[in-house]
Amino acid sequence: MLATSPELYDASYTAWGPVEWMPPETLLGLGAALGARGWTTTDVAAVLGGNFRRVALESWEAQT
């Protein structure tokens, strides 16, 4: 989306250079790679969506 519609994004997205997107399968090994570098399971979970989940649970109304 950034490559095809750069006007939709703030300049901060490219302040340190072009944004390079990874294919989704690249993320499959991210948790193991972070763990091998000493990251805790809790920190890895936060990076891989835990923070989004926490905020969603705290701010969205429960669906019944």
mmCIF file of the C-alpha atoms, coordinates in Angstrom:
data_MODEL
# 
_entry.id   MODEL 
# 
loop_
_atom_site.group_PDB 
_atom_site.id 
_atom_site.type_symbol 
_atom_site.label_atom_id 
_atom_site.label_alt_id 
_atom_site.label_comp_id 
_atom_site.label_asym_id 
_atom_site.label_entity_id 
_atom_site.label_seq_id 
_atom_site.pdbx_PDB_ins_code 
_atom_site.Cartn_x 
_atom_site.Cartn_y 
_atom_site.Cartn_z 
_atom_site.occupancy 
_atom_site.B_iso_or_equiv 
_atom_site.pdbx_formal_charge 
_atom_site.auth_seq_id 
_atom_site.auth_comp_id 
_atom_site.auth_asym_id 
_atom_site.auth_atom_id 
_atom_site.pdbx_PDB_model_num 
ATOM 1  C CA . MET A 1 1  ? 0.000   0.000   0.000  1.00 0.00 ? 1  MET A CA 1 
ATOM 2  C CA . LEU A 1 2  ? 2.822   2.419   0.857  1.00 0.00 ? 2  LEU A CA 1 
ATOM 3  C CA . ALA A 1 3  ? 4.494   1.800   -2.484 1.00 0.00 ? 3  ALA A CA 1 
ATOM 4  C CA . THR A 1 4  ? 1.316   2.370   -4.455 1.00 0.00 ? 4  THR A CA 1 
ATOM 5  C CA . SER A 1 5  ? -0.202  5.177   -2.318 1.00 0.00 ? 5  SER A CA 1 
ATOM 6  C CA . PRO A 1 6  ? 2.580   7.049   -0.504 1.00 0.00 ? 6  PRO A CA 1 
ATOM 7  C CA . GLU A 1 7  ? 0.324   10.082  -0.028 1.00 0.00 ? 7  GLU A CA 1 
ATOM 8  C CA . LEU A 1 8  ? -1.661  8.089   2.544  1.00 0.00 ? 8  LEU A CA 1 
ATOM 9  C CA . TYR A 1 9  ? 1.293   7.814   4.924  1.00 0.00 ? 9  TYR A CA 1 
ATOM 10 C CA . ASP A 1 10 ? 3.111   10.300  7.118  1.00 0.00 ? 10 ASP A CA 1 
ATOM 11 C CA . ALA A 1 11 ? 6.771   11.028  6.287  1.00 0.00 ? 11 ALA A CA 1 
ATOM 12 C CA . SER A 1 12 ? 7.817   9.202   9.484  1.00 0.00 ? 12 SER A CA 1 
ATOM 13 C CA . TYR A 1 13 ? 7.180   5.876   7.708  1.00 0.00 ? 13 TYR A CA 1 
ATOM 14 C CA . THR A 1 14 ? 10.210  6.457   5.498  1.00 0.00 ? 14 THR A CA 1 
ATOM 15 C CA . ALA A 1 15 ? 12.343  8.699   7.750  1.00 0.00 ? 15 ALA A CA 1 
ATOM 16 C CA . TRP A 1 16 ? 15.037  6.015   8.032  1.00 0.00 ? 16 TRP A CA 1 
ATOM 17 C CA . GLY A 1 17 ? 14.815  4.797   4.476  1.00 0.00 ? 17 GLY A CA 1 
ATOM 18 C CA . PRO A 1 18 ? 12.347  2.917   2.334  1.00 0.00 ? 18 PRO A CA 1 
ATOM 19 C CA . VAL A 1 19 ? 9.904   0.526   3.952  1.00 0.00 ? 19 VAL A CA 1 
ATOM 20 C CA . GLU A 1 20 ? 10.636  -3.012  2.881  1.00 0.00 ? 20 GLU A CA 1 
ATOM 21 C CA . TRP A 1 21 ? 7.813   -5.482  3.438  1.00 0.00 ? 21 TRP A CA 1 
ATOM 22 C CA . MET A 1 22 ? 8.445   -9.109  4.266  1.00 0.00 ? 22 MET A CA 1 
ATOM 23 C CA . PRO A 1 23 ? 6.300   -11.955 3.026  1.00 0.00 ? 23 PRO A CA 1 
ATOM 24 C CA . PRO A 1 24 ? 4.161   -13.425 5.853  1.00 0.00 ? 24 PRO A CA 1 
ATOM 25 C CA . GLU A 1 25 ? 6.110   -16.675 5.941  1.00 0.00 ? 25 GLU A CA 1 
ATOM 26 C CA . THR A 1 26 ? 9.147   -14.692 7.124  1.00 0.00 ? 26 THR A CA 1 
ATOM 27 C CA . LEU A 1 27 ? 7.371   -14.159 10.441 1.00 0.00 ? 27 LEU A CA 1 
ATOM 28 C CA . LEU A 1 28 ? 7.149   -17.903 11.109 1.00 0.00 ? 28 LEU A CA 1 
ATOM 29 C CA . GLY A 1 29 ? 10.725  -17.975 12.374 1.00 0.00 ? 29 GLY A CA 1 
ATOM 30 C CA . LEU A 1 30 ? 10.696  -14.591 14.125 1.00 0.00 ? 30 LEU A CA 1 
ATOM 31 C CA . GLY A 1 31 ? 9.762   -15.922 17.565 1.00 0.00 ? 31 GLY A CA 1 
ATOM 32 C CA . ALA A 1 32 ? 12.542  -18.513 17.517 1.00 0.00 ? 32 ALA A CA 1 
ATOM 33 C CA . ALA A 1 33 ? 15.055  -15.955 16.246 1.00 0.00 ? 33 ALA A CA 1 
ATOM 34 C CA . LEU A 1 34 ? 14.176  -13.485 19.011 1.00 0.00 ? 34 LEU A CA 1 
ATOM 35 C CA . GLY A 1 35 ? 14.323  -16.284 21.598 1.00 0.00 ? 35 GLY A CA 1 
ATOM 36 C CA . ALA A 1 36 ? 17.789  -17.257 20.338 1.00 0.00 ? 36 ALA A CA 1 
ATOM 37 C CA . ARG A 1 37 ? 18.860  -13.665 20.972 1.00 0.00 ? 37 ARG A CA 1 
ATOM 38 C CA . GLY A 1 38 ? 17.723  -13.825 24.593 1.00 0.00 ? 38 GLY A CA 1 
ATOM 39 C CA . TRP A 1 39 ? 14.204  -12.407 24.368 1.00 0.00 ? 39 TRP A CA 1 
ATOM 40 C CA . THR A 1 40 ? 11.778  -13.786 26.936 1.00 0.00 ? 40 THR A CA 1 
ATOM 41 C CA . THR A 1 41 ? 8.648   -15.662 25.895 1.00 0.00 ? 41 THR A CA 1 
ATOM 42 C CA . THR A 1 42 ? 6.585   -12.773 27.277 1.00 0.00 ? 42 THR A CA 1 
ATOM 43 C CA . ASP A 1 43 ? 8.456   -10.194 25.176 1.00 0.00 ? 43 ASP A CA 1 
ATOM 44 C CA . VAL A 1 44 ? 8.197   -12.319 22.036 1.00 0.00 ? 44 VAL A CA 1 
ATOM 45 C CA . ALA A 1 45 ? 4.453   -12.740 22.596 1.00 0.00 ? 45 ALA A CA 1 
ATOM 46 C CA . ALA A 1 46 ? 4.094   -8.963  22.970 1.00 0.00 ? 46 ALA A CA 1 
ATOM 47 C CA . VAL A 1 47 ? 5.911   -8.307  19.698 1.00 0.00 ? 47 VAL A CA 1 
ATOM 48 C CA . LEU A 1 48 ? 3.883   -10.931 17.870 1.00 0.00 ? 48 LEU A CA 1 
ATOM 49 C CA . GLY A 1 49 ? 0.528   -9.378  18.706 1.00 0.00 ? 49 GLY A CA 1 
ATOM 50 C CA . GLY A 1 50 ? 0.176   -9.501  22.469 1.00 0.00 ? 50 GLY A CA 1 
ATOM 51 C CA . ASN A 1 51 ? 0.037   -5.736  22.799 1.00 0.00 ? 51 ASN A CA 1 
ATOM 52 C CA . PHE A 1 52 ? -2.693  -5.487  20.153 1.00 0.00 ? 52 PHE A CA 1 
ATOM 53 C CA . ARG A 1 53 ? -4.668  -8.220  21.890 1.00 0.00 ? 53 ARG A CA 1 
ATOM 54 C CA . ARG A 1 54 ? -4.302  -6.527  25.284 1.00 0.00 ? 54 ARG A CA 1 
ATOM 55 C CA . VAL A 1 55 ? -5.485  -3.148  23.991 1.00 0.00 ? 55 VAL A CA 1 
ATOM 56 C CA . ALA A 1 56 ? -8.346  -4.742  22.078 1.00 0.00 ? 56 ALA A CA 1 
ATOM 57 C CA . LEU A 1 57 ? -9.539  -6.626  25.154 1.00 0.00 ? 57 LEU A CA 1 
ATOM 58 C CA . GLU A 1 58 ? -9.323  -3.491  27.292 1.00 0.00 ? 58 GLU A CA 1 
ATOM 59 C CA . SER A 1 59 ? -11.037 -1.138  24.857 1.00 0.00 ? 59 SER A CA 1 
ATOM 60 C CA . TRP A 1 60 ? -13.555 -3.134  22.813 1.00 0.00 ? 60 TRP A CA 1 
ATOM 61 C CA . GLU A 1 61 ? -16.890 -4.106  24.257 1.00 0.00 ? 61 GLU A CA 1 
ATOM 62 C CA . ALA A 1 62 ? -17.485 -7.811  24.627 1.00 0.00 ? 62 ALA A CA 1 
ATOM 63 C CA . GLN A 1 63 ? -19.749 -9.280  21.967 1.00 0.00 ? 63 GLN A CA 1 
ATOM 64 C CA . THR A 1 64 ? -22.601 -11.327 23.393 1.00 0.00 ? 64 THR A CA 1 
# 
